[in-house]
Amino acid sequence: MNGNFIWLAIGQIFDPTVAAYALATIGLVIHFGFTGLLNFGQAGFMAVGGYCFAITSVIYDWPLWGSFLAAIAGATVFALILGIPTLRLRADYLSIVTIAAAEIIRLSVKTPEFSEVTGGSEGINGAAKAFNAINPLPEGRFGIMGTPLVYNQDQWWIRIVGWGLVALACLLVFLLMRSPWGRVIMGIREDEDAVRSLGKNVFSYKIQALILGGVLGGLAGVVFILPRSLQPDNYGTQLTFFLYTIMLLGGAATVFGPVVGSIIFWVTLSLTDGLLSLGIEAGVLPLTTTQTGPIRFIIVGVALMLLVIFRPQGIFGKKKDLHFA
Amino acid sequence: MPEKTLVSDITDDVIVPGVKKKDPIVVAHAVSRRFGGLTAVDVAHLEIPRGSITALIGPNGAGKTTFFNLLTGFDKPNTGNWTFKGKSLAGVPAFKVSRMGMVRTFQLTKALSGMTVLENMRLGATKQGGENIFVSLFKPLWKAKEDEITERAMQLLAKFKLDTKKDDYASSLSGGQKKLLEMARALMSSPELVMLDEPMAGVNPALTQSLLGHIVNLKDEGMTVLFVEHDMHMVNTIADWVVVMAEGKVVAEGPPSTVMSDPAVIDAYLGAHHATDLGTIEGQLEVAEDMESDLVRSEVEHDAEAAGIAVPSHEPSPSTDAASTPVDGEEKK
């Protein structure tokens, strides 16, 4: 018996991928939870952020801050392109447009015509070079020795920056949502005509919210690719639905919900993987090791169903903030 | 009975639909709105007098709410122009119309149910710098204004007897309370023209009286009120001026007493006993006298005698009629 999987599951708590998912979900919470924008293309925002960062840093050799700005600018432009034609329409149209736009991004970057810049279906490697170059940590491996929780300086660096960004995003959302700006945003979620009748420029607020959440999605894309290479197929619609799962887990209109939701989502995946493998090794489960991957997601899916039925507001949510019950 | 604005203060001209007002706050000219083949609104000329209460009445489908939507920028007309305080409003979006001082409520109440009553009220305030995304991040920049807004919100809530509910979610309010909240919220911006779309719909009779009082107060505070309403009692009681719409057109306007006796209006909309107050036994008696049904009449007369009101004598008709005659829906509200 190998208890290592428990350490691996614990490791998920500060994994940079988990941070990236949390960050993207915070963006989604601004869109869906607070403003009521049904954005089904958050994966597209992540892709735009990731590509803008990787292309500028790897292909064009921009300095790190330039690449970060490019990711932010890219997500902003993407939000404007999506929002200006659709935000005047009913909410469902935005969801259709965003889901299509995210797929357009993913399929476009894969076409051979753009592969000189985007790397085609191969993606882009080594986007973290400039990022790791400014790593202030000394070289070496740190962590709890004797467990898998030992990382080198670059792994620690991305963990610190990734979770630092998550903390900043949480602070931002907290400050915004207790303010009059947040009040207008939440009013729009409830009834935008009422807010309009009170003299607020609803369209402008929706664009602001779309940009803000989109930029967080773009930054999540950057955090996502720093520890790995950029792969276009990571940004399918499945990614968006994982983010929705995380959001519903934590609570759709909460500040910390996305963080906790993301951790629970990944820890659950990791734990069930370990437990299933144990069961298979012991001959208890009539499964093969290749089947454990899909089974994990089935378990997450069932958990999500139970959650939506029995605690639809999520772990942190207030029942009143719920708009699908 | 509230003090009414004199007709001579509203207009000097001969009263015909589209008559010029001495001091109009809203002037609409040749406003039309078509939905496919249907012309929902086709108003040749209409002026709303400043500082008074104007009622907009008409049968269902007359285009009253559509006209409201057009005036407030929630819908765009096919033709026409209209001004508010002398400024053209054609093509001005709804939120700017509201900022100019023309605030509306909705026929189907739009209380923001997921927010507390107080937050609903605060949202109605204008000039809160904290509604800018960058300013909003720094609480000291908007805290003072927020306190000011909260104070005003509490004053208004107290006036509308909702102050004890300030921390309740708007969804927990009753239909009538939501109407009150919506009206109070509209007043947060200190508008010059308040447009109420069926303020009485779904409000219980006990609340009606206080709602009427609130509307009259708005006028006393110098605001102009334009409201759509089907309740003739309310129109008679508080309106200084009545505009009647039918099939999208303004068919009549004038002070309530004149309009209510206009045969065209009676035919189109009001029915013979429109001016009778069914809230009183005298009123019920008057209607019952004209009815075919003996059952209703004897019931009302019985009530009247019990209340010590003189019952006019009449020839009793065969009581068999009572069972066969359908009871007119007018005898009870």
Interface residues (C-beta under 8 A of the other chain):
Chain A: L172 L175 L176 R178 S179 P180 W181 G182 R183 V184 M186 G187 R189 E190 D191 D193 A194 V195 R196 S197 L198 G199 K200 N201 V202 Q208 L212 K320 D321 H323
Chain B: T72 F74 P93 A94 F95 K96 S98 R99 V103 R104 T105 F106 K110 A111 L112 S113 G114 M115 E119 R122 L123 G124 T126 Q128 G130 E131 N132 I133 V135 S136 L137 K139 W142 E146 Y169 S171 E182 R185 A186 M188 S189
